[in-house]
Amino acid sequence: MPMAKLLSSRAFDPETTSLLGAAFDKAWQTVRTSGADEKHAAATREILAKNILAAGHRGDRDINQLVEEALALLIISNDTSARGTGASDADASAVEPHF
């Protein structure tokens, strides 16, 4: 799901929208440069976007903190899915960033 679509359902001012978009771009660039599997790019991008938006709704506005938290939650999501905590193998591979 594109970040713009996720942002359209949220009430953020233009400055915050720009900040959250920049945090997403920075987090996604980190994932891409880590050698992430392109096969799961859409699912990975959606997880990052949702994590950044959730932090934005909590009032977080530090771009570095937004990026770090989104990446940490992505790793946790990947780790949890890989251990099979209720997710099917297909679900686990869909969120696996393959760092």
C-alpha atoms as a printed R data frame, in Angstrom:
   type eleno elety resid chain resno      x       y      z
1  ATOM     1    CA   MET     A     1  0.000   0.000  0.000
2  ATOM     2    CA   PRO     A     2  1.511   3.356 -0.982
3  ATOM     3    CA   MET     A     3  2.490   5.708  1.849
4  ATOM     4    CA   ALA     A     4  0.338   8.466  0.306
5  ATOM     5    CA   LYS     A     5 -2.752   6.256  0.589
6  ATOM     6    CA   LEU     A     6 -2.012   5.515  4.243
7  ATOM     7    CA   LEU     A     7 -1.420   9.201  4.950
8  ATOM     8    CA   SER     A     8 -4.670  10.232  3.297
9  ATOM     9    CA   SER     A     9 -6.666   8.522  6.050
10 ATOM    10    CA   ARG     A    10 -4.751  10.309  8.816
11 ATOM    11    CA   ALA     A    11 -5.100  13.864 10.058
12 ATOM    12    CA   PHE     A    12 -1.557  15.249  9.909
13 ATOM    13    CA   ASP     A    13 -0.565  18.788  9.077
14 ATOM    14    CA   PRO     A    14  1.590  19.286  5.952
15 ATOM    15    CA   GLU     A    15  4.823  19.631  7.938
16 ATOM    16    CA   THR     A    16  4.204  16.386  9.831
17 ATOM    17    CA   THR     A    17  3.154  14.627  6.637
18 ATOM    18    CA   SER     A    18  6.428  15.670  5.027
19 ATOM    19    CA   LEU     A    19  8.415  14.526  8.079
20 ATOM    20    CA   LEU     A    20  6.698  11.129  8.172
21 ATOM    21    CA   GLY     A    21  7.247  10.695  4.441
22 ATOM    22    CA   ALA     A    22 10.939  11.522  4.835
23 ATOM    23    CA   ALA     A    23 11.225   9.025  7.717
24 ATOM    24    CA   PHE     A    24  9.604   6.358  5.560
25 ATOM    25    CA   ASP     A    25 11.951   7.100  2.649
26 ATOM    26    CA   LYS     A    26 14.980   6.920  4.941
27 ATOM    27    CA   ALA     A    27 13.814   3.649  6.535
28 ATOM    28    CA   TRP     A    28 13.063   2.101  3.148
29 ATOM    29    CA   GLN     A    29 16.475   3.150  1.811
30 ATOM    30    CA   THR     A    30 18.080   1.432  4.808
31 ATOM    31    CA   VAL     A    31 16.171  -1.753  4.062
32 ATOM    32    CA   ARG     A    32 17.098  -1.640  0.368
33 ATOM    33    CA   THR     A    33 20.789  -1.060  1.020
34 ATOM    34    CA   SER     A    34 20.792  -3.981  3.445
35 ATOM    35    CA   GLY     A    35 20.099  -6.319  0.555
36 ATOM    36    CA   ALA     A    36 16.407  -6.925  1.248
37 ATOM    37    CA   ASP     A    37 14.610  -9.372 -0.999
38 ATOM    38    CA   GLU     A    38 12.682  -7.385 -3.629
39 ATOM    39    CA   LYS     A    39 10.097 -10.178 -3.786
40 ATOM    40    CA   HIS     A    40  8.693  -8.954 -0.463
41 ATOM    41    CA   ALA     A    41  9.146  -5.235 -1.052
42 ATOM    42    CA   ALA     A    42  5.455  -4.299 -0.986
43 ATOM    43    CA   ALA     A    43  4.778  -6.060  2.320
44 ATOM    44    CA   THR     A    44  7.952  -4.665  3.858
45 ATOM    45    CA   ARG     A    45  7.116  -1.124  2.746
46 ATOM    46    CA   GLU     A    46  3.608  -1.433  4.195
47 ATOM    47    CA   ILE     A    47  4.938  -2.582  7.564
48 ATOM    48    CA   LEU     A    48  7.405   0.323  7.659
49 ATOM    49    CA   ALA     A    49  4.703   2.816  6.706
50 ATOM    50    CA   LYS     A    50  2.253   1.575  9.320
51 ATOM    51    CA   ASN     A    51  4.925   1.642 12.030
52 ATOM    52    CA   ILE     A    52  5.920   5.207 11.147
53 ATOM    53    CA   LEU     A    53  2.305   6.363 11.037
54 ATOM    54    CA   ALA     A    54  1.601   4.800 14.430
55 ATOM    55    CA   ALA     A    55  4.590   6.618 15.905
56 ATOM    56    CA   GLY     A    56  3.418   9.830 14.257
57 ATOM    57    CA   HIS     A    57  0.014   9.430 15.861
58 ATOM    58    CA   ARG     A    58  1.719   9.081 19.241
59 ATOM    59    CA   GLY     A    59  3.348  12.429 18.589
60 ATOM    60    CA   ASP     A    60  6.859  11.252 17.707
61 ATOM    61    CA   ARG     A    61  8.513  13.822 15.445
62 ATOM    62    CA   ASP     A    62 12.227  12.952 15.598
63 ATOM    63    CA   ILE     A    63 13.070  11.562 12.165
64 ATOM    64    CA   ASN     A    64 15.922   9.390 13.399
65 ATOM    65    CA   GLN     A    65 13.779   7.927 16.169
66 ATOM    66    CA   LEU     A    66 10.948   7.270 13.702
67 ATOM    67    CA   VAL     A    67 13.327   5.414 11.391
68 ATOM    68    CA   GLU     A    68 14.999   3.415 14.159
69 ATOM    69    CA   GLU     A    69 11.690   2.371 15.691
70 ATOM    70    CA   ALA     A    70 10.169   1.387 12.345
71 ATOM    71    CA   LEU     A    71 13.215  -0.719 11.481
72 ATOM    72    CA   ALA     A    72 13.275  -2.340 14.922
73 ATOM    73    CA   LEU     A    73  9.590  -3.231 14.666
74 ATOM    74    CA   LEU     A    74 10.173  -4.621 11.182
75 ATOM    75    CA   ILE     A    75 12.881  -6.901 12.550
76 ATOM    76    CA   ILE     A    76 10.646  -7.976 15.424
77 ATOM    77    CA   SER     A    77  7.793  -8.626 12.994
78 ATOM    78    CA   ASN     A    78 10.112 -10.666 10.817
79 ATOM    79    CA   ASP     A    79 11.491 -12.614 13.779
80 ATOM    80    CA   THR     A    80  8.032 -13.344 15.185
81 ATOM    81    CA   SER     A    81  6.721 -14.490 11.818
82 ATOM    82    CA   ALA     A    82  9.739 -16.673 11.195
83 ATOM    83    CA   ARG     A    83  9.202 -18.485 14.518
84 ATOM    84    CA   GLY     A    84  5.673 -19.376 13.486
85 ATOM    85    CA   THR     A    85  3.700 -17.620 16.208
86 ATOM    86    CA   GLY     A    86  0.399 -18.123 14.508
87 ATOM    87    CA   ALA     A    87  1.423 -16.912 11.071
88 ATOM    88    CA   SER     A    88  1.444 -19.289  8.155
89 ATOM    89    CA   ASP     A    89  4.618 -19.838  6.176
90 ATOM    90    CA   ALA     A    90  3.168 -17.660  3.421
91 ATOM    91    CA   ASP     A    91  2.496 -14.846  5.901
92 ATOM    92    CA   ALA     A    92  5.994 -15.149  7.347
93 ATOM    93    CA   SER     A    93  7.651 -14.877  3.947
94 ATOM    94    CA   ALA     A    94  5.478 -11.902  3.011
95 ATOM    95    CA   VAL     A    95  6.928  -9.729  5.774
96 ATOM    96    CA   GLU     A    96 10.445 -11.090  5.742
97 ATOM    97    CA   PRO     A    97 12.833  -8.308  4.686
98 ATOM    98    CA   HIS     A    98 15.752 -10.756  4.216
99 ATOM    99    CA   PHE     A    99 18.442  -8.480  5.634
